[in-house]
Amino acid sequence: MHQQWKGLSVTLGAALCGALLAGVIMSWPRSLTDGVYADQVEAAAAARENLRHAEALSSAFRNVSESLRPSVVSLSTEVTPRPVSNRGRGGGGLPPELRRQLPPWLGDDILRQLEEPESPRPRQSGMGSGVVIREDGYLLTNNHVIEGSDVVKVTLSDGRRLEAKIVGTDPATDLAVLKIDATGLQAAVLGDSEEAQVGDWVLAIGSPFGLDQTVTAGIISGKNRVQRIIGDGEGFEDFLQTDAAINPGNSGGPLVNLRGEVIGLNTAILSRSGANAGIGFAIPMSMAGPVADSIIETGAVRRGFLGAQVGDITPDIKEEFGLKVDTGALISGVLDGQPAAEAGLQPGDVVVRMDGKPVTSGTQLRNYVASRKPGATVDVSVNRNGEKLEMKVSLQERTAEAMAKFSGPAAEPDTVIGAKLEPLTEESARDLGLDGPPVGLVVTKIEDGSLAAQANLRVGDVIEEAGGQNLTSVDQFRTVLEETKQDGRGLRLVIRRGNVRMLLVIR
């Protein structure tokens, strides 16, 4: 009997444990699922909260777009080609030899009837964008949008279509100012492009492929870009780079920050296909603004002129010239009698600051000088062989005549050392049109393919310094050259070419 109760208790205990275990097993997935779901609900609530930030950004895009709509215009241009004569094209015009054989009594009216009229060429058209910069009707766009046009028509955001007058253009910056006769215009707010930073959100607004008031978004991808695409590579460039979509027709439209301020003028793209590839360039308002103001006020652009050739500092140039700084604008040539020379600047000087602002490249210095008006005085901080100097330079006006002075007198073709040198005398200095006491060695002959030719020495150049030494004889030059060869360095020369002093290196 005792054994029976024992067996029964074991059986009941096992059953009870099994039931409890089954209950735990059945309830475990539910509790686990309830926990995961709760986490998902909590994450969803946080995500909805975070969406408010995205909504705020979307709202900013929308507000900027609306605020700029009245200030952005579409441009269309027309060019009327000159008629093309059919004469000489086998199209019915009478050849001169046949006309001479006709009797004199055959009048001009009959002759004109024998000849076909000139055939007109089809009208050519273009498109682009622009932005209202003054309420009295002044617009800013790219020069390449309207260049060569006979007619420029402007379409406003309300659909009004007006003909524009070209006030003035500046091919050196690819900018143009137009004027329309309209009332109630809203001028865009022009911002400070210098404050823009890489990573900032921007909007590009314009008429790509004729689709007016198109808005695309992106960021500032880079600053101070130079592509050498304006003025055959000789223009002034300091582009903002953006990945906001820019396509044909966007040219001349504004690049806008999230405050609704125009910080650039969309100008070009880098693309193999001709369509947007995520690399676009805009002229910064720090450059476009002064140009537009000058055109409106005077009809032209007047620029400051330093009278010096400048370049960038690379590691190789720093080593070759023994420079004591890593960044700045290297003065490689100075024009006699011009502002730089009058202020005391010399070849080999490095400009590190101008008007208190750091100078990091020759391009930056060139652009800054050009942005100042003739007659302005600029403060220049210079590093000369490690010595810090402060100068004031009174700028002259940049003209074609002033720029031509850099070419110097006519010389024989460029042809290293394989050059015949002679001490400069008063007579030879007069022959070369050089002022001041005769100093240095004049180049009278250069052999093709020589070291002199490779260094760009020319007949008529005067070598004033070699390796930091003032030259008085050919033997002295040979000694300096030999010492340089033993050291394995390039020989730094200061030469005078016409009225320009410049740096060269012989390797």
Secondary structure as UniProt FT lines:
FT   HELIX           2..68
FT   HELIX           69..71
FT   STRAND          72..79
FT   TURN            87..90
FT   HELIX           96..101
FT   TURN            104..105
FT   HELIX           108..114
FT   STRAND          124..132
FT   TURN            135..136
FT   STRAND          138..142
FT   HELIX           143..146
FT   TURN            147..148
FT   STRAND          151..155
FT   TURN            157..158
FT   STRAND          161..170
FT   TURN            171..174
FT   STRAND          175..179
FT   STRAND          189..190
FT   HELIX           193..195
FT   TURN            198..199
FT   STRAND          201..206
FT   HELIX           208..210
FT   TURN            212..213
FT   STRAND          214..225
FT   HELIX           231..233
FT   STRAND          239..242
FT   TURN            248..249
FT   TURN            251..252
FT   STRAND          254..256
FT   TURN            258..259
FT   STRAND          261..269
FT   STRAND          280..284
FT   HELIX           285..298
FT   STRAND          304..305
FT   STRAND          308..312
FT   HELIX           315..321
FT   STRAND          329..335
FT   TURN            336..337
FT   HELIX           339..343
FT   TURN            347..348
FT   STRAND          350..354
FT   TURN            355..356
FT   STRAND          357..358
FT   HELIX           362..371
FT   TURN            374..375
FT   STRAND          377..384
FT   TURN            385..386
FT   STRAND          387..394
FT   STRAND          396..397
FT   HELIX           400..404
FT   HELIX           405..407
FT   STRAND          419..423
FT   HELIX           426..431
FT   TURN            432..433
FT   STRAND          441..446
FT   TURN            448..449
FT   HELIX           451..454
FT   TURN            455..456
FT   TURN            459..460
FT   STRAND          462..466
FT   TURN            467..468
FT   STRAND          469..470
FT   HELIX           474..487
FT   STRAND          491..497
FT   TURN            498..499
FT   STRAND          500..506
//
